[in-house]
C-alpha cells in the first residue's frame, strides 16, 4: 500500500505561498514576473492554459529551458523515431513507442494515455511488463509534471487527485517526493542518453502515431 506523506493542495499553495516560493502557478502572476525579467518555473506547479499554449510557440531553446530533463530527452527520442515533429504533436491524442537495443535486456517505452505520460525501462515476464523504473507524468498543454515513479512493485507518489481526476484544484503535491522524482529523473536521463536510444541502431518494436 502506498503511504502519502504530508501533502499540499494546489489551491492552498496558491493562497498561502509567496510568488517567490511558488513561482508561476497562475497566469495572473505572469506580467509581474516578466517585468522582473524572470522565467517561471513551470516544473513547480501547473500554470494556466493561456500561459502554457503560448509556451508552445516559444523559440525551441527557451521552451526547453522550462522543461523537466526527462521531457527534453523524451521529445528528442520521439522525434528521432518519427512519432512527433513539433511540440504541438504532443497534444494530438495518444501515442506509443517501444524500443529495444542489441545487448539490452530492458526495453524503453514512451507512451501517452489520457493525461498521463509514461517513460520507462521494462523487463518482461512472459507478456507482463515490469517497470524498472517507469516515470509517470501529468500532461498539460504540452508540458509534463511529476506524478509517480514505479519501480517493479513499489511506487513513489509525487502528486495525486483527491477530487475528480484532472481537476487541478484538487491536485495534492507531496513536496519531498517531488524532489525525489526530480533527482531520480535526472539520473535516469543521463543513463538513457549514454545508452543512445535516439540512435540508428535502435529497433522500433511497436509504434502508434498521435492523431488529431
N, C-alpha and C positions, 0 to 999 in steps of 0.2 A: 504494500500500500504506500502511495506517495504521501509524504508529510509536507504540509505547507508551513514554512516559517512565517514570521510576521509579514503582512502584506500591506500594500498601499493601493487604494483605488486611484485611477487616473483622475477622476473628478476631484478627489480630496487633494491630490497633488497640485492640481490647478489652483485650489483655493488657499493652501497653506504654505506652498513653497514659493520662494522668490524667483524672479526671472533668471538670476544668475545660477541658482541651484538647479533649476529645471528649465533650461533654455528651450524655446521653440516648441512647446506642446500645443500652442494655439496660434492661429493665423493672426489674431488680434495683436500679437506682440511683434509681428514681422517688421512693421515700419520702424518701430523704435530700435530694433536690432540692426536694421540696415543703416540707420543714422549713426549707430555706434561702430559701423564697419565690421560687424561680426557675422560669421556664418552660423546658422542654427545647427545644433547637434540633433539631427532627427533620430539618431540612434537612441536617444534618451526617452523618447515618447512618440506618440502617433500624432503628427500635425494634421491640419485640415486638408480637405480635398483640394481647395483652391491653391494652397501653397504647394502641395505635392505635384499637382498636374503641371504647375509652372516649372517645377524642377525637371520634368521630363524634357523640357525644351532648353535646358541649360547647356553650355558647352560641356563636352564629354568629361574633360579633366575636372571641371568644377563639380559636376554631379558625382563623379567617382569619389571625390574627397569627402562626400557626405554619406557614403555607404559603408556598411559593415564589410570587412575584408572578405568574408565568405560570399557575399553577394557579388563583389567585384570579380572574384575568381570564377564563380558560377556563371556569370554572364559571359566571361571570356571562353569558358568551355562550351557553353550553349551556342555561342557564335561560331566557334571552331568547327562544330559538328552540324551547323546549319539549322538549329532549332529556332533561334531568333536572329534577327539582323539589326533591329533598332530597339531601344528601351521600351517603346510603345508595344512591341510584340509580347512583352511580359504580361500585358493585360488581356491578351487575346485568349481567354478561356484557359483550358487545362493543357499541360504538356508533360512529356515524359521522355527521359533519356537514360538508358542503361549502357554502361561501357565496361570493357574488360581489356586488360593488358597481358601480354605474354609473360608468364612467370609470376603473376599476381593471383593469389587465391581469391581475394576480395574483388567484388565488382562495385563500381561507382555509380550511384543512382542520383539523378536530379529530376525532381518532379514538382508539379503544381496541381493541387486538387482543391477546388473551392478557394478559400482564403489562406490555405496553408501551402508552404513550400518545404520540400524535403530534400536534403542534401546529405548523402551519407555513403559510407562503405558498408557492404553487406557480404556476409558469408551465407551459404545456403545449405540447409539440412534437408535434402530432398528438394522439394519445391518451396520450402518455407524459408523466407529471407530472415536473417538475424542481423539487426543493426550493430555495427561495431566500428565507429559510432555513427549515429544519424542525428542531424540537426534539423529541428522543425522551427520554421519561422512564420510569422503572420505577414501576409502580403497585403499592402495597402497602397494603391495608386502607383505601383511600380517600385515601392521601397519595402524592404523586409526587416522585421523586428523579432527579437528573441522570444521564443515560446518555450521550447524544452529541448533537452538533449536525451536521446535514447541510446543506452549502451547495453547491448544484449538484453538482460531482463531488468535493468534499472533505469530510472528516469530522474532527471534534474529539471524541475519545473521553474521557468523564469517568469511566466505570465499565464493567466487563465481568466476566464469569464465567470462571474457569479450570476449574471443575468443571461439574456439571450446571446448566443454566440454571435460575435460581430458587433455587439452594442458596446462601443468603446467607453461609454460612461460607466460600465461595469467591468472594465478590464482591470484586473488586480495584478500588480507587479511585485515580484519578490526581489528586492534590490540586491541581496547578496548572491542570488542565483543568476541574476543578470550579469553581475561581474564575473562569475564563473563561466557563464556562456561566452562572454566577450573574450576572455583569456583563452578558453579551450578552442574557440573557433579560429583564433589567430594561429595557434599551434597546428590545427588541422589544415588550414590554408597553406602554411609553409610545407607541410608534408605532401599534399597533393600537387602543389606546384613543382616540388622536387621530383615527383613521380611522373610529371609530364602528361597529364590526362587530356591536354588540348593538342597533343602531338599527332603526327600522321601514323604512328604505329599503334594507335588505339583502335580497337574494334568496337563498332556500334552494334550492340546485341539487340536493342529494341529502341525505337524512336516513335513518338507520337507528336505530331506538329500542333502548335496552337492554332485555333481558328477564331475568326472574327465573331 
